[in-house]
Amino acid sequence: MVQLDWSNLAFKARETNVIVISRYIDGAWTKPEVTSDYGIVLNAYACVFHYAASCFEGLKAFRGVDGKVRLFRPDENARRMQSSAAFLDMAAPPEQLFIDMCVQCVHENIDYLPPYGYNASLYVRPLLFGSNPQLGVHSPAESTFIVMCAPVGTYSGAAGLTPGTATIARNYDRAAPNGTGCYKLSANYAPSFHPYNVAHGQGYRELLFLDPATKTKIDEFGSSNFLAIKDNTYVTPLSGSVLPSITNKSLQQMALDFGMKVEKRVVPVEELAEFSEVNACGTAVVITPIYSIDDKPTLESTTPTLTYRFGTPDKCGAVSEKLYKRIRGIQDGVEDDTHNWCLML
Ligand SMILES: Cc1ncc(COP(=O)(O)O)c(C=O)c1O
């Protein structure tokens, strides 16, 4: 195993032993190749550079308390990539190829899989893009599928479950109505760089996007879903422009297992005043408690018209903590994986 400062990995790109590559050429996927060369060569006319034909996934492998390696729900990521690729009219790797390449990537880079007990994991990043040269605006004939991985700690760099603040992005949208928000397209993310920079510059950890058509309903954070707790109910937005989060889906099942009610429905912004706990959830952030959300006329304005508060800045809500412990427990092999979510490697 490599020697890294496992307690301070942050969430950043790091080259490991190898990446795994397959190409879709002449209607078929090539046998996956393993290479230590991260410097892939592409034609300057490659479709991805000009027309952003690209989608990606993110999932995690964990070294458990029992020393076994668990990959969390790779079948779900495989299917989501197929749905993203279908929207782009691109060939997607079949589910088994996707899973096999993720497994191979973890095995080949096992030296980088963090030990149990550091709240760290091996983040696996499958990436699919149109790689043939073209000038016409149409979907690519050839694609490249690469799986890479990096050891990561918490997304924000703060200890797990450290509450943070958020602000609403009233004058920016993450996705258009009837657009691409429900797919994990690379092109969804670049437009959020600027509003995130503005929000981070003002000290906010997260940025909350509203439904782009009416700006009256909650959609999601820039790279994570929104979940709230109200009495014994788990509330999460139902919206066509939200990415179907695998973490959120798993947490909803856990909430049901705990005997809670789960409501996936339209969430008006004003309902923020009624929630006792609010979190961002996703593979990278797991559950990140949000203790306040500012609503401002524009992201650039410095005075909020309203501040919604949930719990206290120093402590995660009790229900959120229970959900966090359960999902992390399953991933670490500390709790029973009653729904068979982990693929044992
Ligand atoms: C926009 C967006 N929403 C939600 C999520 C969380 O999804 P998941 O739980 O599948 O990681 C992500 C991260 O993948 C994301 O980028």
The ligand as an SDF file (V2000), in Angstrom:
LIG
                    3D

 16 16  0  0  0  0  0  0  0  0999 V2000
  -25.9740   17.6500   -9.7650 C   0  0  0  0  0  0  0  0  0  0  0  0
  -25.8030   16.4810   -8.8750 C   0  0  0  0  0  0  0  0  0  0  0  0
  -26.8260   16.1290   -8.0820 N   0  0  0  0  0  0  0  0  0  0  0  0
  -26.7420   15.0720   -7.2440 C   0  0  0  0  0  0  0  0  0  0  0  0
  -25.5870   14.3180   -7.1720 C   0  0  0  0  0  0  0  0  0  0  0  0
  -25.5300   13.1470   -6.2500 C   0  0  0  0  0  0  0  0  0  0  0  0
  -25.6970   11.9530   -6.9630 O   0  0  0  0  0  0  0  0  0  0  0  0
  -25.1040   10.5990   -6.3770 P   0  0  0  0  0  0  0  0  0  0  0  0
  -25.7170   10.3970   -5.0470 O   0  0  0  0  0  0  0  0  0  0  0  0
  -25.5230    9.5530   -7.3400 O   0  0  0  0  0  0  0  0  0  0  0  0
  -23.6350   10.7830   -6.2990 O   0  0  0  0  0  0  0  0  0  0  0  0
  -24.4960   14.6560   -7.9720 C   0  0  0  0  0  0  0  0  0  0  0  0
  -23.2630   13.8810   -7.9090 C   0  0  0  0  0  0  0  0  0  0  0  0
  -23.1350   12.9180   -8.5970 O   0  0  0  0  0  0  0  0  0  0  0  0
  -24.6030   15.7520   -8.8480 C   0  0  0  0  0  0  0  0  0  0  0  0
  -23.5760   16.1040   -9.6290 O   0  0  0  0  0  0  0  0  0  0  0  0
  1  2  1  0
  2  3  1  0
  2 15  2  0
  3  4  2  0
  4  5  1  0
  5  6  1  0
  5 12  2  0
  6  7  1  0
  7  8  1  0
  8  9  2  0
  8 10  1  0
  8 11  1  0
 12 13  1  0
 12 15  1  0
 13 14  2  0
 15 16  1  0
M  END
$$$$
